[in-house]
Amino acid sequence: MNEFPWLEVAISVVALGSGLAGYFKIIAPFGSRIKKWITTWEGFMDDWSGEEARPGRDRVPGVMERLNDIDGELKRNGGSSIKDSVDRIETNVNEISQTQKGIKDRLEKGDERFQKIENRLDKLEDL
């Protein structure tokens, strides 16, 4: 048996007090930073994994699901993807460009022909 049972209680109280004092001196000042970091991390993980639907909110897909959807839009799928739309636009722009070049050539040839006609008229006037 211990002759001084109160000694163990006193040591425990001192140890607990020292621990609490250490906590308030060292850890407590960083408490708001730690809480902010934890909140940020939880928000990141919610965004990463997504959230299920709940009353008043639609389901939010996670990052990997969203990336998969984006990846699908960048591949041909028979007409409804962004890739298909861009290909159609490119084809249309090329057709318009070819038409525009044809019109330009015809106008330039027309200018040459008009100039020849004008020269002939000038010669006729000189006669």
C-alpha positions in Angstrom: 0.0 0.0 0.0 1.0 3.5 -0.7 1.6 5.7 2.3 0.7 8.9 0.5 -2.4 8.2 -1.6 -3.0 11.9 -2.0 0.4 12.1 -3.8 -0.9 10.3 -6.8 -4.0 12.5 -7.0 -1.8 15.6 -6.7 0.5 14.4 -9.5 -2.5 13.6 -11.7 -3.9 17.1 -11.1 -0.6 18.8 -11.8 -0.1 16.7 -15.0 -3.6 17.6 -16.1 -3.1 21.2 -15.3 0.2 21.3 -17.2 -1.4 19.6 -20.2 -4.3 22.1 -20.3 -1.8 25.0 -19.9 0.3 23.6 -22.7 -2.8 23.3 -24.8 -3.9 26.9 -24.3 -0.4 28.2 -24.8 0.5 26.2 -27.9 -2.5 24.7 -29.6 -5.3 27.1 -28.8 -3.9 30.0 -30.8 -3.8 27.8 -33.9 -7.3 26.6 -33.3 -9.0 29.0 -35.7 -6.4 28.1 -38.4 -6.8 24.4 -37.8 -10.6 24.8 -37.9 -10.4 26.8 -41.2 -8.1 24.1 -42.7 -10.4 21.3 -41.6 -13.4 23.2 -43.1 -11.5 23.8 -46.3 -10.5 20.1 -46.5 -14.1 18.9 -45.9 -15.3 21.3 -48.6 -12.7 19.9 -51.0 -13.6 16.3 -50.2 -17.3 17.1 -50.7 -16.5 18.6 -54.1 -14.3 15.7 -55.0 -16.7 13.0 -54.1 -19.9 14.8 -54.9 -23.0 15.1 -52.8 -26.3 13.1 -53.0 -29.6 14.9 -53.5 -31.3 16.1 -50.4 -34.4 18.2 -49.9 -34.0 21.5 -51.7 -30.8 20.5 -53.5 -30.1 18.5 -56.6 -27.4 15.9 -56.7 -23.9 17.3 -57.3 -21.6 14.9 -59.2 -18.0 14.4 -58.0 -14.9 15.6 -59.9 -14.2 12.3 -61.6 -17.8 12.0 -62.9 -17.6 15.6 -64.2 -14.2 14.9 -65.9 -15.7 11.8 -67.5 -18.6 14.0 -68.9 -16.1 16.5 -70.2 -14.0 13.8 -71.8 -17.1 12.5 -73.5 -17.8 15.9 -75.0 -14.3 15.9 -76.6 -14.9 12.7 -78.6 -17.2 12.1 -81.5 -20.4 10.4 -80.6 -22.5 10.7 -83.7 -23.6 14.3 -83.6 -24.4 15.6 -80.1 -20.9 16.2 -78.6 -19.0 19.4 -78.7 -16.4 17.7 -80.9 -19.1 16.9 -83.5 -20.4 20.5 -83.4 -16.9 21.9 -83.9 -16.3 19.5 -86.8 -19.6 20.7 -88.4 -18.6 24.4 -87.9 -15.2 23.7 -89.4 -16.8 22.1 -92.5 -19.2 25.0 -92.9 -16.4 27.6 -92.5 -14.4 25.8 -95.1 -17.3 25.8 -97.5 -18.0 29.5 -96.9 -14.3 30.2 -97.5 -14.3 28.4 -100.8 -17.5 30.2 -101.9 -16.0 33.5 -100.9 -12.8 32.8 -102.9 -14.9 32.0 -105.9 -16.9 35.2 -105.6 -13.6 37.2 -105.2 -12.2 35.6 -108.3 -15.3 36.4 -110.3 -15.3 40.0 -109.1 -11.6 40.4 -110.0 -12.3 38.9 -113.5 -15.3 41.2 -113.8 -13.1 44.2 -112.9 -10.7 43.2 -115.6 -13.5 42.8 -118.1 -15.0 46.1 -117.1 -11.6 47.8 -117.5 -11.3 46.3 -121.0 -14.8 47.6 -121.9 -14.0 51.0 -120.5 -10.8 51.1 -122.6 -12.7 50.2 -125.7 -15.2 52.9 -125.1 -12.5 55.5 -124.5 -11.0 54.5 -127.9 -14.3 54.8 -129.6 -14.8 58.3 -128.1 -11.4 59.3 -129.4 -12.4 58.4 -132.9 
